[in-house]
Amino acid sequence: MSGHSKWHNIQKTKGAQDAKRAAAFTKIAKELIVAVKEGGGIADPANNSRLATVITKAKAANMPNDNIKRCLEKASGAGGADNYETITYEGYGPGGVAVIVETMTDNRNRTAGSMRHHFDKFGGNLGATGCVSWSFDKKGVLVIDNEEEELDEDTVMMDAMDAGADDFEAEDDMFTIYTDPDDFNAVADALTAKKYTFVSAQIEMVPQNYQKLENEEQISLMEKLLDIMEDDDDVQNVWHNWDQD
């Protein structure tokens, strides 16, 4: 899985993360509520695997436990996210960069119109379902920060593999652990039990190959496309194969 530098890309494309933390929490809150609703109203992560996955993501994002608890209480009550549905859009950014956008919306027409507008405005085009997803692999991705160099690479790798991980990568003071999506919760729990903490933890669409952009205008347009997607309230995640190194 060498060459996957998603965490590096996140740092470069998102900029001031702290300033956008509230917006990130809002998106995660929506995921928590929908996970409970789609799990038959079960707010116990031990009996709702999707919820367990989202809670792991929330904790990695430093979402306070009180926020998580309130979301679960809201989801267990009446109303909440009854009308939300998850829709995935695929398309191409400037220079043919493959883009997958995961949305959660209560208005399919509004979101479809927004996605088409975003792609068109910034030099891309919205494609048909499956047009780019074939070139991505769905994987659990756990990222551990080792900027302080307190962790031994070989030890982390062995712990990850013992926990059931598929692959391990060390890059830019970050350890990235890949799992089968079905094994994500078990691996995350095992590593948490060993006192590891994550700076990112979720199911991702990992590109099989990467696309470089040499044209400055295309680079600028791609950055703007990612920014506007991130600011869209309906967008939960954006995956792409732009090589920003």
Buried (B, 14 or more C-beta within 10 A) or exposed (E): BEEBBBBBBBBEBBEEEEEEEEEBBEBBBBBBBBBBBBBEEBBEBEEBBBBBBBBBBBBBBEBEEEBBEEBBEBBBEEEBBEEBBEBBBBBBBBBEBBBBBBBBBEEEEEBBEBBBEBBEEBBBEBBEEEBBBEBBBEBBBBBBBBEEEEBEEEEBBEBBBEBBBBBBBBBEBBBBBBBBBEBBBBBBEBBBEEEBEBBBBBBBBBBEEBBEBEEEEBBBBBBBBBBBBBEBBBBBBBBBBBBBE
